[in-house]
Amino acid sequence: MEDGRPLFVQIAEQVESSVLDGSLAEGERAPSTTELAAFHRINPATAAKGVNLLVDRGILVKRRGLGMFVADGAQEILRAERRQHFADHYLEPMLTEARAVGLSTDSVIEMLRARAREQ
């Protein structure tokens, strides 16, 4: 797990991906800090930092004596965050460039539709 981003962020993103793809369902027990640390051969404090990011965002909930569980509504929270990220990091720059080269919104939409049909 080394791609330049902090390990705790990578741990959080790995759990997020499992929630998004449904392999870790809402209400299901999430991997413990100890399990994550052992699996990735990292310090348990690093794994805990990643898990705590998810707890702070309402993706995971702590159940005293039982462990961490995927929160109800976690998948929709993640989807909403990803949609916002998509709009901010892809749509905004695309629309800015479209305006710069003189494309109308309708032209951009038609270009998107044409490309989607090609897929």
C-alpha positions in Angstrom: 0.0 0.0 0.0 2.3 2.7 -1.1 1.2 5.4 -3.6 2.4 8.6 -1.9 -0.8 9.2 0.1 -0.6 8.6 3.9 -1.3 5.0 4.9 -4.2 5.9 7.1 -5.9 7.6 4.2 -5.3 4.5 2.0 -6.8 2.3 4.8 -9.9 4.5 5.0 -10.3 4.5 1.2 -10.0 0.7 1.1 -12.9 0.3 3.6 -14.9 3.0 1.7 -14.5 1.1 -1.5 -15.8 -2.1 0.2 -18.8 -0.2 1.4 -19.5 1.4 -2.0 -19.2 -1.9 -3.9 -21.4 -3.7 -1.3 -18.8 -6.2 -0.2 -19.0 -4.6 3.2 -22.7 -4.1 3.9 -24.4 -1.6 6.1 -24.8 -3.1 9.6 -21.9 -5.6 9.0 -18.9 -5.8 11.2 -16.0 -3.9 9.7 -12.4 -5.1 10.0 -10.9 -4.2 13.3 -7.9 -1.9 13.7 -5.8 -5.0 14.7 -7.0 -6.9 11.7 -6.2 -4.0 9.3 -2.8 -3.5 10.9 -1.9 -7.2 10.7 -3.1 -7.5 7.1 -1.2 -4.5 5.8 1.7 -4.9 8.2 1.4 -1.5 9.6 1.3 0.1 13.0 -2.1 -0.3 14.7 -2.2 3.4 15.5 -2.0 4.1 11.8 -4.9 1.7 11.1 -6.8 3.3 13.9 -6.3 6.8 12.4 -7.8 5.6 9.1 -10.8 3.9 10.9 -11.3 7.1 13.0 -11.6 9.1 9.8 -14.5 6.9 8.8 -16.1 7.1 12.3 -15.9 10.9 12.2 -17.7 11.0 8.8 -20.4 8.6 10.0 -19.4 5.7 7.8 -18.4 3.4 10.7 -19.9 3.3 14.2 -18.3 1.9 17.3 -20.3 -0.6 19.3 -18.8 -1.0 22.7 -17.4 -4.4 23.2 -18.4 -5.6 19.8 -16.2 -3.5 17.4 -16.7 -1.3 14.4 -19.8 -1.7 12.1 -20.8 -0.1 8.9 -23.3 2.6 9.7 -26.8 2.7 8.3 -26.8 5.0 5.3 -23.0 4.8 4.9 -23.2 3.8 1.2 -25.4 6.8 0.4 -23.1 9.2 2.4 -20.1 7.9 0.3 -22.0 8.2 -2.9 -23.0 11.8 -2.1 -19.4 12.7 -1.3 -18.2 11.1 -4.5 -20.8 12.9 -6.6 -19.7 16.2 -5.0 -16.0 15.4 -5.7 -16.9 14.5 -9.3 -18.7 17.8 -9.8 -15.9 19.8 -8.2 -12.9 18.1 -9.8 -14.2 17.0 -13.2 -17.3 19.0 -14.2 -16.1 22.5 -13.0 -12.8 22.3 -14.9 -14.6 20.9 -18.0 -17.2 23.7 -18.0 -14.5 26.3 -17.5 -12.6 24.9 -20.5 -15.8 24.7 -22.5 -16.5 28.3 -21.9 -13.0 29.2 -22.8 -13.2 27.5 -26.2 -16.7 28.9 -26.9 -18.8 25.7 -26.4 -22.3 26.1 -25.1 -23.8 24.0 -22.4 -26.0 22.2 -25.0 -22.9 21.5 -27.1 -21.1 20.0 -24.1 -24.1 17.8 -23.3 -24.3 16.6 -26.8 -20.6 15.8 -26.9 -21.1 13.8 -23.7 -24.0 11.9 -25.1 -22.1 11.1 -28.2 -19.2 9.8 -26.3 -21.4 7.8 -24.0 -23.0 6.1 -27.0 -19.5 5.1 -28.2 -18.8 3.3 -24.9 
